[in-house]
């Protein structure tokens, strides 16, 4: 059942090994799912820390005073639509439409960049209102949680740009799509984390 | 570049994306209603997470071992939250 790829040496057999049917196991995907499992622990700990500390009575701005819904809601829509674009890119590649895949991945990277820009605008507004990481406990846990998520978005955008560069040189095809699927899994996980962050930080206050 | 004539069947990703956007609108709408909000927020959030995992991350179609690998840490995360709520 398991089809480990570590023993595969030549390009042709590597590409053939990359063609995995649903329901079969790929060692690279095993690795990325294990990594994502560790990320669940990482973000789970950050979210629990936020829940524990964000309402501690301290001086300075509180969650109720500082957080608005407009930018985070727009950012939620952006990330959800970017996930659609990512999965459309993978679908295009599996249909051997490399140009279509590049277009969709560029759309995804653009939406990820837009998310980061709006996050920057939100942070700027917070700083104008006196909410900084050092001002109180809420500031510390808020910036830690959302900052680590934004860092993951940035890594995803850079990963996508690198993948587009490789795709334009013919590195991916309908027979070698697993690297793009792995990148997609990472991006959807970043989206999944934002679903939790949006609910915990902005909706349940 | 190798080519293939075989087209793969894919779920309707646009429809799933639309459902996610609608669920997000419901989440935000609930915040403005004079009701106990958290059960609805948890319900909508869980529905969004399940849609993303099942269709975008292909867990509905992929090998069960991936589901197990990803799901294993969740009890620990829930335990951390329970400890937080009880303390």
Interface residues (C-beta under 8 A of the other chain):
Chain A: X15 X22 X23 X24 X25 X29 X30 X33 X34 X36 X37 X38 X40 X41 X44 X45 X47 X48 X51 X52 X69 X73 X76 X77 X80 X81 X83 X84 X86 X87 X88 X91 X94 X95 X96 X98 X170 X173 X174 X175 X181 X184 X185 X188 X189 X191 X192 X195 X196 X198 X199 X203 X204
Chain B: X1 X2 X3 X4 X7 X8 X10 X13 X14 X16 X17 X20 X21 X24 X27 X28 X30 X31 X37 X38 X41 X42 X45 X48 X49 X52 X53 X55 X56 X57 X58 X61 X62 X63 X65 X66 X69 X70 X72 X73 X74 X76 X77 X80 X81 X84 X87
